[in-house]
């Protein structure tokens, strides 16, 4: 015992060093993904040229074409992908900590399904509503992300009201109600698909599979105020989520205000995922795979896990977007197809590896 106590102070720096190296590797991966995303497209641009433009080379007339492509098209797409990926991954970690289940997903709280139904209503019914009111022209496309954001928040609020009784929120009830809401919104979306014409059907399909192709500086400016504050705030929930792993009663006795933690976590997930879905459509597996993989490598300590999820989630979504641009070039695959094709096998591999460790 004395030897163990004497060795303990020497083991702590090595653990911190390992964590620091892991975060440095994740930061480098995110940086490499950003450079690759900015340089990939119909006009290939090397990393050195990208760095030259970003560090002040846009004023050089010799770099005018590359500056136009980078600053007006690819940089907003990269920043949007980085934010959406980070938001989805962090939301997944919050949900897994809240439900005390590593298989939980942000879609369980109804954000994605509510946002998808609201978007489908705008796509299918918007033009008809304008025509009925005698207003000419198509519905402004800016209403689509706004409707998706409000739909996600409304669905989450409805689930919260269903699961809350006498000031206490039942996580199990919210989980079951989320499954029911997903089935209901899926059926209603199916009815809208049945009633849509060819153009609306294409829009619905593209939205449901997700894409960063419509990224603009205006969309980045609209998404950043919703996602960035959440990314800054969630690490402060780490201590409460760590205590919640022991159980709600144990967390309460440790001084955690459990009900406030639940409400805050659900609200942050609704804001973050709602903004992500409104900007890029429905993208799966990022919020499920990233936290699960990092929990296996970095451990369950949420004060480390949540920032790590932001880095890896943003990098993963950017790499998936690069693959979506390259696989069927010059066409572009929906990014949700890429994340599902990669995420599902990786998730199964993680599960099988975990089961083998448990059996051993």
Residue pairs with C-beta under 8 A, 6 or more apart in sequence:
19 298
19 304
22 297
22 298
22 308
23 307
23 308
23 311
26 308
26 311
26 312
26 315
27 311
29 311
29 312
29 315
30 82
30 311
30 312
30 314
30 315
30 318
32 315
33 314
33 315
33 316
33 318
33 319
33 322
34 78
34 82
34 318
35 47
35 50
35 51
36 47
36 318
36 319
36 322
37 74
37 77
37 78
37 81
37 318
37 319
37 321
37 322
38 45
38 50
38 54
38 70
38 74
38 75
38 78
39 45
39 46
39 47
39 49
39 50
39 74
40 322
40 325
40 326
41 69
41 73
41 74
41 325
42 329
42 330
43 65
43 66
43 69
45 66
45 69
45 70
49 63
49 66
50 70
52 63
53 63
53 66
53 67
53 70
53 71
54 70
54 75
57 63
57 67
58 67
58 70
58 71
60 67
72 217
76 215
76 216
76 217
76 219
76 220
77 212
77 213
77 215
77 321
78 318
79 215
79 220
80 212
80 215
80 219
80 220
80 223
80 279
80 280
81 212
81 215
81 280
81 314
81 317
81 318
81 321
82 314
82 315
82 317
82 318
83 220
83 223
83 224
83 227
83 228
83 276
83 314
84 212
84 223
84 227
84 276
84 279
84 280
84 283
84 317
85 286
85 313
85 314
85 315
85 316
85 317
85 318
86 227
86 231
86 309
86 310
86 311
86 313
86 314
87 227
87 230
87 231
87 272
87 273
87 275
87 276
87 313
88 106
88 272
88 273
88 276
88 283
88 286
88 287
88 290
88 313
88 317
89 286
89 287
89 290
89 291
89 309
89 310
89 312
89 313
89 314
89 316
90 230
90 231
90 234
90 272
90 306
90 309
90 310
90 313
91 106
91 268
91 269
91 272
91 273
91 287
92 104
92 105
92 106
92 286
92 287
92 288
92 290
92 291
92 309
92 313
93 234
93 290
93 291
93 294
93 302
93 305
93 306
93 309
94 234
94 237
94 241
94 265
94 268
94 269
94 306
95 104
95 105
95 106
95 108
95 109
95 265
95 269
95 287
96 102
96 103
96 104
96 291
96 292
96 295
97 241
97 244
97 245
97 265
97 302
98 104
98 171
98 241
98 244
98 262
98 265
98 266
99 108
99 171
99 175
100 244
100 245
102 291
102 292
102 295
103 288
103 292
104 175
105 287
105 288
106 112
106 269
106 273
106 287
107 113
107 178
107 182
107 284
107 287
108 174
108 175
108 178
108 179
109 155
109 156
109 159
109 174
109 178
109 266
109 269
109 270
109 273
110 152
110 155
110 156
110 158
110 159
110 177
110 178
110 181
110 182
110 185
111 152
111 153
111 155
111 156
111 269
111 270
111 273
111 274
111 277
112 152
112 273
112 277
112 282
113 155
113 181
113 182
113 185
113 186
114 151
114 152
114 153
114 154
114 155
114 156
114 181
114 185
115 148
115 149
115 151
115 152
115 155
115 273
115 274
115 277
115 278
115 282
116 148
116 151
116 185
116 189
116 207
116 208
116 277
116 282
117 151
117 155
117 185
117 188
117 189
118 147
118 148
118 150
118 151
118 152
118 154
119 144
119 147
119 148
119 151
119 207
119 277
119 278
119 281
120 188
120 189
120 192
120 193
120 204
120 207
121 147
121 151
121 192
122 139
122 143
122 144
122 147
122 148
123 144
123 192
123 196
123 200
123 203
123 204
123 207
124 192
124 193
124 195
124 196
124 200
124 204
125 192
126 138
126 139
126 143
127 138
127 139
129 139
130 136
130 137
130 138
130 139
144 207
144 278
145 219
145 222
145 278
145 279
146 278
147 278
148 274
148 277
148 278
149 226
149 274
149 275
149 277
149 278
150 274
151 274
152 270
152 273
152 274
152 277
152 278
153 270
153 271
153 274
155 181
155 185
156 266
156 267
156 269
156 270
156 274
157 270
158 181
159 174
159 177
159 178
159 181
160 169
160 174
160 263
160 266
162 173
162 174
162 177
163 169
163 170
163 171
163 173
163 174
163 177
164 170
167 259
168 259
169 259
169 262
169 263
169 266
171 262
174 266
189 204
192 204
193 201
193 204
196 204
206 281
206 334
207 281
207 282
208 281
208 282
208 336
209 281
209 282
209 334
209 335
209 336
209 337
210 280
210 281
210 282
210 283
210 284
210 334
210 335
210 336
210 339
211 280
211 281
211 324
211 332
211 334
211 335
211 336
212 280
212 321
212 335
213 332
215 279
215 280
219 279
222 279
223 275
223 276
223 278
223 279
226 271
226 272
226 274
226 275
227 271
227 272
227 275
227 276
230 268
230 271
230 272
231 272
231 310
233 268
234 268
234 306
235 302
235 303
235 306
235 307
237 261
237 264
237 265
237 268
237 302
237 306
238 301
238 302
238 303
238 304
238 305
238 306
239 256
239 302
239 303
240 251
240 256
240 257
240 258
240 261
241 261
241 265
241 302
242 300
242 301
242 302
242 303
243 250
243 251
243 254
243 256
244 251
244 256
244 258
244 261
245 300
246 254
248 258
251 258
251 261
252 258
273 287
276 283
277 283
280 335
281 334
281 336
282 336
283 317
283 335
283 336
283 339
284 336
284 339
284 340
284 343
285 339
285 340
285 342
285 343
285 344
285 347
286 313
286 316
286 317
286 339
286 343
287 313
288 343
288 347
289 316
289 343
289 346
289 347
289 350
290 309
290 312
290 313
290 316
291 305
291 309
292 347
292 350
293 312
293 346
293 350
294 305
294 308
294 309
294 312
295 305
296 350
296 353
296 354
298 304
298 305
298 308
299 305
316 339
317 335
317 339
320 335
320 338
320 339
320 342
321 335
321 338
323 333
323 338
323 342
324 332
324 333
324 334
324 335
324 337
324 338
325 332
325 333
327 333
327 338
